[in-house]
Amino acid sequence: MSATPCTMDVMPKTSARLLSLLSLLQARRDWPGALLAERLDVSPRTVRRDVDRLRELGYPVVAMKGPDGGYRLDAGTELPPLLFDDEQAVALAVALQIATTTGAGIEEAAARALHTVRQVLPARLRHRVDTLQVTAVDRPAARPEPQVDGGVLMALGSAVHAREVLRFDYRPVSGAGRGSSGHGAGAGSVREPSDPGPGPASGQGPSDHSPASSVARGSADSRGPSDHNPGSASGQGPEHPPPPRRVEPHHLVTWGRRWYLVAWDLERDDWRTFRADRIAPRTPTGPRFTPRELPGGSVAAFITARFRGVTTAAEDGVGGWPCRGEVILGLPAADVLRHTREGIVEELGPDRCRLVLGSWSWLGLAAAIGRFDADIEVIGPPELAAAFGHLATRYAAAATPPRRP
């Protein structure tokens, strides 16, 4: 009878020690046995017994050979119970809520996982999680934003991680509704980074045309070249679908709730950016490749530059545009800054400021500056002044009542 209270005292201590051991094994890859014993303030023999208990519970703890020996929590065939501290548990719940807004096609699975996590949270943590409710609101558009299949993202991510050549079919997109909505960056809307196709014959977007000839691309066309039919340049039609693309996948990125694959196109011998929702991967992958250096120094700089149709993006957020101009506006700097997401605004007085802004085209830049209801003095370049003159003629004609027969 006297042994029962002692046993009751030992069990909580053992359980607490097992949780501490599991937490340590999750914190780093390899643990020397002696260091674990020191951290838990027990003998090496006790560590071995506790490791055996974790294995019985389904945790794949692997013993490492060597002078000192050690342990590692390895990957198993099934997901065992995991141990999180308070901050990790809250972060996981918040991440699962945000996952439902990514457009990655995992909304239902993320919602189920969040429900599972919330059920096992202590009351104090459940209250913290419940205070954050995330609602995804899409921009109004003529057509819904495309969703990416989770299996496609996993296949693309696996190819990027394994550095294996990827083959895939690239689905064309109908031209209906093209350019119906804007992203609202710079002096106009921002195009998507895209696959600019095999060359100028494809008629694709900013990298294949002169910025000065693009009349309204800076303020109207936000869908950009990624919504074109990739087979149009080679004369491929519905009866003759284009051949599969062969690329070296380097990065899987997300921008504005859309997913993109940044890859080196082996047929076109150049960098391309593909929309993931239009990709249908083929199997098998391979062979392996050596990663190339991405232009711009980082994937963020590369994607930003592709949005703007230039080689590299400038650090000031303005010089990376194909067209850049400078004006003086008859408005306080604070009023201009409030409506300028990108650009440089400098105060020149209580009611005057200098504005440096960029856009796809000179006409798009002039139209964007003209939205400020103020006097405008063009500092330069001459192309911007010419664009204002062109718009003035066009607007004057639009303001003239049409002649009736």
Buried (B, 14 or more C-beta within 10 A) or exposed (E): EEEEEEEEEEEEEBEEBBEBBBEBBBEEEEBBBEBBBEEBEBEBEBBBEBBEBBEEEEBBBEEEEEEEBBBBBEEEEEEEEEBBEEEEBBEBBBEBBEBBBBBBBBBEBBBEBBEEBBEEBEEEBBEBBEEEEEEEEEEEEEEEEBBBBBEBBBBBBBBBEBBBBBBBBBEBBEEEEBBBBBBEBBBBBBBBBBBBBBEEEBEBBBBBBEBBEBBBBBBBBBBBBBBBBBBBBEEBEEEEEBEBBBBBBBBBBBBBBBBBBBBBBBEBEEBBBBBBBBBEBBEEBEEEBEEEEBEBEEBEBBBBBBBBBBEBBBEEBBBBBBBBBBBBBBBBBEBBBEEBEBBBBBBEEEBBBBBBBBBBBBBBBBBBBBEBEBEBEBEEEEBBBBBBEBBEEEEEEEEEEEEEE
